């Protein structure tokens, strides 16, 4: 039995350069996922609000309240992260576009 690696390892690393089109595409994808998570958060919060906890035990009420808050909070956090990433990618795309335009104008002079 030999411990040979059957898949060849490539040591070449390909650097993907950022372009305004790639940034815009990433921003659209991230914004769409952020909106989807926001819609999911609203649906979960509405579902929790329409179905109250039916218990007289105070411990059960406190734990269920904490779990509901955590579930809505985690989905809201994910939604916010995707929204921030979308805004950042959009800003990066604008910055790269401005750099390309100023580089072209300076090379013409």
N, C-alpha and C positions, 0 to 999 in steps of 0.2 A: 504494500500500500504506500503510495507516495502522496505527498501533500502538494501536488502541483495545482497551480491556479489555472483553470481551463479558459478563463476569459482573459484576453490580453489587456494589460493596463496601459492606458495612454497617459503620457506625462505632459502632453500639450494642453495648455489651458487657453481657452478661447475667451477673450474679453468681449462682452457685449457692450457696445457703446450706446449711450443714451441719445435718443433723438426725440424731437417734438412729437412725432407720430407715435412712437412707443409710449411716451409719457401720457399722451392723450388717450391711447387705447387702455393703458393701465388705470387711468383715472376713471374712465367710463366703466370698466369692469368693477373696480373697487367701489365706485359710487352706486352701481347697481346692487352689489352685495350688501352695502350699507343700508340701502333703501329696503331691501328684502328683509334684513335683520330688524330694521325699524318696524316694518309691517308685522313681523312675527312678534316683536315685543308688544305692540299695541294689541294684537290678538290674544296673547297670553295674559296681559294685564286685564283686558276686558273679560276674559274667561274666568280669571280669579275673582274679579269684582262681582260677577253675576252668580257665582257659586260660593256662598259663605260657608264657613266651617260650622258644622252642626255638632257641637260638643259643649258640655258644661264644665269640663275639666280645664282649668286655667293653663296647665302645662301644655296640653294639646293645642290650645289656641295660640300660645306664645311660640311654640315650635313651628306650627303651620304658618304663622305670620312671618317668622324668620325665613323659612324655606321659600315661601312665595316671594319675599323681598329679594332673596339671593338669586332666584331664578330670573326674575325681571331685571335685576341689576347686572347679572352676567350677560344677558342678551343685549341690554343697553350699552354695556361696555364694549362688546363686540361691534355693535352698530356705530358707536362713536369712533372706534379705532379705524374702521373701514372708511368713515367719512373724513377723518383727518388724513389718512393716506391718500384719498382721492384729491383732497385740496392740495396736499404737498406735491403730488405728481402733476397736477394741473399747473401749479406755480413753477415747478421745474421745467415743464414744457414751455411755458411762456418765457422763462429765463433763457433757455437754449435757443428759442426762436429769436429773441432779441439779440443774443450774442451772434447768431448766424447773420442777421441783417446788418449789425454794426460792422462785422468782419468784412462783409461784401462791400459796404460803402467805403470802408477805409482802404480796401485793396483797389477800388476804382480810382481813388485820388492819387 
